[in-house]
Amino acid sequence: MATSSALDTLIELATQATDEAAKRLGRAVRATEDAEQKLAMLMQYREDYVLRFQVKLSAGVSASGYRNFQQFLDKLDEAIKGQQRVVQDATRRVGNERTAWQGCERKRMSYDILAERTLKVQQLKESRRDQKQTDEFAARQLLYKR
């Protein structure tokens, strides 16, 4: 069975790995939230731009103005598609980091359980040894009293 100090070292290393994995997961979640906010801003800007253009359109727009609007709208749509890919990648990264954190946490918990079992075995041995000593002492006392 593993010694207590070796097990403590493993638990400490697993705890550090779990903490680092949790930090990476937190950074990935924040990056995803940032990417989603940027996507929402782009989509809102596109909607506002279309509404403003519709107002201008009712007042009359030249062919070049319409062409410029269409080109800018195409660029906005490309930017939105690009940001959607960034969001998807960030979401995938969150999933990967969550899986890594869960693996580290499982490993740490396994070491904790092993340490608890080791402690229980040691306590049981000590209890049996104490009981044996008590029994031997009682038997000696009984022999000396006769």
Phi and psi restraints in degrees (value plus and minus 20) as a CYANA .aco file:
   2 ALA   PHI     -86.2   -46.2
   2 ALA   PSI     125.0   165.0
   3 THR   PHI     -94.3   -54.3
   3 THR   PSI     140.0   180.0
   4 SER   PHI     -82.8   -42.8
   4 SER   PSI     -62.5   -22.5
   5 SER   PHI     -87.4   -47.4
   5 SER   PSI     -57.1   -17.1
   6 ALA   PHI     -85.7   -45.7
   6 ALA   PSI     -61.1   -21.1
   7 LEU   PHI     -86.3   -46.3
   7 LEU   PSI     -60.0   -20.0
   8 ASP   PHI     -82.2   -42.2
   8 ASP   PSI     -59.4   -19.4
   9 THR   PHI     -83.6   -43.6
   9 THR   PSI     -64.2   -24.2
  10 LEU   PHI     -82.4   -42.4
  10 LEU   PSI     -61.6   -21.6
  11 ILE   PHI     -83.9   -43.9
  11 ILE   PSI     -62.9   -22.9
  12 GLU   PHI     -83.3   -43.3
  12 GLU   PSI     -64.3   -24.3
  13 LEU   PHI     -84.8   -44.8
  13 LEU   PSI     -61.8   -21.8
  14 ALA   PHI     -85.9   -45.9
  14 ALA   PSI     -56.6   -16.6
  15 THR   PHI     -85.5   -45.5
  15 THR   PSI     -62.8   -22.8
  16 GLN   PHI     -83.1   -43.1
  16 GLN   PSI     -62.7   -22.7
  17 ALA   PHI     -83.7   -43.7
  17 ALA   PSI     -59.8   -19.8
  18 THR   PHI     -84.9   -44.9
  18 THR   PSI     -62.8   -22.8
  19 ASP   PHI     -82.4   -42.4
  19 ASP   PSI     -63.5   -23.5
  20 GLU   PHI     -84.0   -44.0
  20 GLU   PSI     -61.2   -21.2
  21 ALA   PHI     -83.6   -43.6
  21 ALA   PSI     -58.6   -18.6
  22 ALA   PHI     -85.2   -45.2
  22 ALA   PSI     -59.6   -19.6
  23 LYS   PHI     -85.0   -45.0
  23 LYS   PSI     -62.8   -22.8
  24 ARG   PHI     -82.5   -42.5
  24 ARG   PSI     -60.7   -20.7
  25 LEU   PHI     -82.1   -42.1
  25 LEU   PSI     -63.4   -23.4
  26 GLY   PHI     -81.1   -41.1
  26 GLY   PSI     -63.0   -23.0
  27 ARG   PHI     -84.2   -44.2
  27 ARG   PSI     -59.3   -19.3
  28 ALA   PHI     -85.7   -45.7
  28 ALA   PSI     -59.9   -19.9
  29 VAL   PHI     -84.5   -44.5
  29 VAL   PSI     -64.5   -24.5
  30 ARG   PHI     -82.7   -42.7
  30 ARG   PSI     -60.5   -20.5
  31 ALA   PHI     -83.6   -43.6
  31 ALA   PSI     -58.6   -18.6
  32 THR   PHI     -85.4   -45.4
  32 THR   PSI     -64.5   -24.5
  33 GLU   PHI     -82.0   -42.0
  33 GLU   PSI     -61.4   -21.4
  34 ASP   PHI     -82.2   -42.2
  34 ASP   PSI     -64.6   -24.6
  35 ALA   PHI     -83.4   -43.4
  35 ALA   PSI     -59.9   -19.9
  36 GLU   PHI     -86.1   -46.1
  36 GLU   PSI     -58.3   -18.3
  37 GLN   PHI     -84.6   -44.6
  37 GLN   PSI     -61.9   -21.9
  38 LYS   PHI     -83.5   -43.5
  38 LYS   PSI     -60.5   -20.5
  39 LEU   PHI     -82.7   -42.7
  39 LEU   PSI     -63.9   -23.9
  40 ALA   PHI     -82.4   -42.4
  40 ALA   PSI     -59.8   -19.8
  41 MET   PHI     -84.6   -44.6
  41 MET   PSI     -63.1   -23.1
  42 LEU   PHI     -81.6   -41.6
  42 LEU   PSI     -63.9   -23.9
  43 MET   PHI     -85.7   -45.7
  43 MET   PSI     -59.4   -19.4
  44 GLN   PHI     -85.2   -45.2
  44 GLN   PSI     -61.7   -21.7
  45 TYR   PHI     -82.5   -42.5
  45 TYR   PSI     -61.3   -21.3
  46 ARG   PHI     -81.7   -41.7
  46 ARG   PSI     -64.6   -24.6
  47 GLU   PHI     -82.7   -42.7
  47 GLU   PSI     -64.2   -24.2
  48 ASP   PHI     -83.0   -43.0
  48 ASP   PSI     -61.6   -21.6
  49 TYR   PHI     -82.6   -42.6
  49 TYR   PSI     -62.9   -22.9
  50 VAL   PHI     -83.6   -43.6
  50 VAL   PSI     -62.2   -22.2
  51 LEU   PHI     -84.2   -44.2
  51 LEU   PSI     -63.6   -23.6
  52 ARG   PHI     -83.0   -43.0
  52 ARG   PSI     -58.8   -18.8
  53 PHE   PHI     -87.8   -47.8
  53 PHE   PSI     -56.3   -16.3
  54 GLN   PHI     -82.9   -42.9
  54 GLN   PSI     -55.8   -15.8
  55 VAL   PHI     -85.4   -45.4
  55 VAL   PSI     -64.9   -24.9
  56 LYS   PHI     -84.7   -44.7
  56 LYS   PSI     -56.0   -16.0
  57 LEU   PHI     -84.0   -44.0
  57 LEU   PSI     -57.6   -17.6
  58 SER   PHI     -88.0   -48.0
  58 SER   PSI     -46.0    -6.0
  59 ALA   PHI    -105.3   -65.3
  59 ALA   PSI     -33.5     6.5
  60 GLY   PHI      86.7   126.7
  60 GLY   PSI     107.9   147.9
  61 VAL   PHI    -153.6  -113.6
  61 VAL   PSI     124.0   164.0
  62 SER   PHI     -95.1   -55.1
  62 SER   PSI     147.1   187.1
  63 ALA   PHI     -83.3   -43.3
  63 ALA   PSI     -59.7   -19.7
  64 SER   PHI     -88.7   -48.7
  64 SER   PSI     -55.6   -15.6
  65 GLY   PHI     -84.3   -44.3
  65 GLY   PSI     -59.7   -19.7
  66 TYR   PHI     -86.7   -46.7
  66 TYR   PSI     -61.3   -21.3
  67 ARG   PHI     -83.4   -43.4
  67 ARG   PSI     -62.8   -22.8
  68 ASN   PHI     -81.9   -41.9
  68 ASN   PSI     -62.2   -22.2
  69 PHE   PHI     -79.5   -39.5
  69 PHE   PSI     -66.8   -26.8
  70 GLN   PHI     -84.0   -44.0
  70 GLN   PSI     -61.2   -21.2
  71 GLN   PHI     -85.2   -45.2
  71 GLN   PSI     -63.0   -23.0
  72 PHE   PHI     -85.9   -45.9
  72 PHE   PSI     -58.7   -18.7
  73 LEU   PHI     -83.9   -43.9
  73 LEU   PSI     -59.6   -19.6
  74 ASP   PHI     -82.4   -42.4
  74 ASP   PSI     -61.7   -21.7
  75 LYS   PHI     -85.5   -45.5
  75 LYS   PSI     -59.5   -19.5
  76 LEU   PHI     -82.8   -42.8
  76 LEU   PSI     -62.5   -22.5
  77 ASP   PHI     -82.5   -42.5
  77 ASP   PSI     -59.3   -19.3
  78 GLU   PHI     -85.4   -45.4
  78 GLU   PSI     -61.0   -21.0
  79 ALA   PHI     -83.3   -43.3
  79 ALA   PSI     -59.3   -19.3
  80 ILE   PHI     -85.2   -45.2
  80 ILE   PSI     -63.8   -23.8
  81 LYS   PHI     -81.9   -41.9
  81 LYS   PSI     -62.2   -22.2
  82 GLY   PHI     -82.6   -42.6
  82 GLY   PSI     -61.7   -21.7
  83 GLN   PHI     -88.9   -48.9
  83 GLN   PSI     -53.4   -13.4
  84 GLN   PHI     -83.7   -43.7
  84 GLN   PSI     -58.2   -18.2
  85 ARG   PHI     -85.2   -45.2
  85 ARG   PSI     -59.0   -19.0
  86 VAL   PHI     -82.3   -42.3
  86 VAL   PSI     -62.4   -22.4
  87 VAL   PHI     -83.5   -43.5
  87 VAL   PSI     -63.5   -23.5
  88 GLN   PHI     -82.1   -42.1
  88 GLN   PSI     -63.9   -23.9
  89 ASP   PHI     -83.2   -43.2
  89 ASP   PSI     -62.6   -22.6
  90 ALA   PHI     -85.1   -45.1
  90 ALA   PSI     -59.2   -19.2
  91 THR   PHI     -85.4   -45.4
  91 THR   PSI     -61.3   -21.3
  92 ARG   PHI     -82.4   -42.4
  92 ARG   PSI     -61.0   -21.0
  93 ARG   PHI     -83.3   -43.3
  93 ARG   PSI     -59.5   -19.5
  94 VAL   PHI     -80.9   -40.9
  94 VAL   PSI     -63.9   -23.9
  95 GLY   PHI     -80.7   -40.7
  95 GLY   PSI     -63.4   -23.4
  96 ASN   PHI     -84.9   -44.9
  96 ASN   PSI     -64.3   -24.3
  97 GLU   PHI     -87.4   -47.4
  97 GLU   PSI     -55.7   -15.7
  98 ARG   PHI     -84.9   -44.9
  98 ARG   PSI     -62.6   -22.6
  99 THR   PHI     -82.3   -42.3
  99 THR   PSI     -62.6   -22.6
 100 ALA   PHI     -83.8   -43.8
 100 ALA   PSI     -63.3   -23.3
 101 TRP   PHI     -82.8   -42.8
 101 TRP   PSI     -63.2   -23.2
 102 GLN   PHI     -82.3   -42.3
 102 GLN   PSI     -58.9   -18.9
 103 GLY   PHI     -83.5   -43.5
 103 GLY   PSI     -64.5   -24.5
 104 CYS   PHI     -83.2   -43.2
 104 CYS   PSI     -61.4   -21.4
 105 GLU   PHI     -86.1   -46.1
 105 GLU   PSI     -60.9   -20.9
 106 ARG   PHI     -81.1   -41.1
 106 ARG   PSI     -63.4   -23.4
 107 LYS   PHI     -82.4   -42.4
 107 LYS   PSI     -65.4   -25.4
 108 ARG   PHI     -81.9   -41.9
 108 ARG   PSI     -64.1   -24.1
 109 MET   PHI     -84.8   -44.8
 109 MET   PSI     -56.1   -16.1
 110 SER   PHI     -82.0   -42.0
 110 SER   PSI     -63.6   -23.6
 111 TYR   PHI     -84.5   -44.5
 111 TYR   PSI     -59.3   -19.3
 112 ASP   PHI     -81.6   -41.6
 112 ASP   PSI     -63.9   -23.9
 113 ILE   PHI     -83.9   -43.9
 113 ILE   PSI     -62.4   -22.4
 114 LEU   PHI     -81.6   -41.6
 114 LEU   PSI     -60.7   -20.7
 115 ALA   PHI     -84.3   -44.3
 115 ALA   PSI     -60.9   -20.9
 116 GLU   PHI     -83.1   -43.1
 116 GLU   PSI     -63.4   -23.4
 117 ARG   PHI     -83.9   -43.9
 117 ARG   PSI     -62.5   -22.5
 118 THR   PHI     -80.7   -40.7
 118 THR   PSI     -63.7   -23.7
 119 LEU   PHI     -82.4   -42.4
 119 LEU   PSI     -63.3   -23.3
 120 LYS   PHI     -82.9   -42.9
 120 LYS   PSI     -60.6   -20.6
 121 VAL   PHI     -83.8   -43.8
 121 VAL   PSI     -63.5   -23.5
 122 GLN   PHI     -83.4   -43.4
 122 GLN   PSI     -62.6   -22.6
 123 GLN   PHI     -84.3   -44.3
 123 GLN   PSI     -59.5   -19.5
 124 LEU   PHI     -84.1   -44.1
 124 LEU   PSI     -62.8   -22.8
 125 LYS   PHI     -82.0   -42.0
 125 LYS   PSI     -64.3   -24.3
 126 GLU   PHI     -83.6   -43.6
 126 GLU   PSI     -61.1   -21.1
 127 SER   PHI     -83.1   -43.1
 127 SER   PSI     -63.7   -23.7
 128 ARG   PHI     -85.2   -45.2
 128 ARG   PSI     -61.4   -21.4
 129 ARG   PHI     -83.5   -43.5
 129 ARG   PSI     -64.5   -24.5
 130 ASP   PHI     -81.7   -41.7
 130 ASP   PSI     -62.3   -22.3
 131 GLN   PHI     -84.6   -44.6
 131 GLN   PSI     -60.4   -20.4
 132 LYS   PHI     -83.5   -43.5
 132 LYS   PSI     -63.3   -23.3
 133 GLN   PHI     -84.2   -44.2
 133 GLN   PSI     -61.4   -21.4
 134 THR   PHI     -83.1   -43.1
 134 THR   PSI     -64.0   -24.0
 135 ASP   PHI     -82.3   -42.3
 135 ASP   PSI     -64.1   -24.1
 136 GLU   PHI     -83.6   -43.6
 136 GLU   PSI     -61.7   -21.7
 137 PHE   PHI     -83.0   -43.0
 137 PHE   PSI     -63.7   -23.7
 138 ALA   PHI     -84.2   -44.2
 138 ALA   PSI     -60.0   -20.0
 139 ALA   PHI     -85.3   -45.3
 139 ALA   PSI     -61.2   -21.2
 140 ARG   PHI     -84.1   -44.1
 140 ARG   PSI     -62.0   -22.0
 141 GLN   PHI     -81.7   -41.7
 141 GLN   PSI     -59.7   -19.7
 142 LEU   PHI     -86.3   -46.3
 142 LEU   PSI     -60.6   -20.6
 143 LEU   PHI     -86.6   -46.6
 143 LEU   PSI     -59.6   -19.6
 144 TYR   PHI     -93.2   -53.2
 144 TYR   PSI     -46.0    -6.0
 145 LYS   PHI     -96.9   -56.9
 145 LYS   PSI     -38.1     1.9
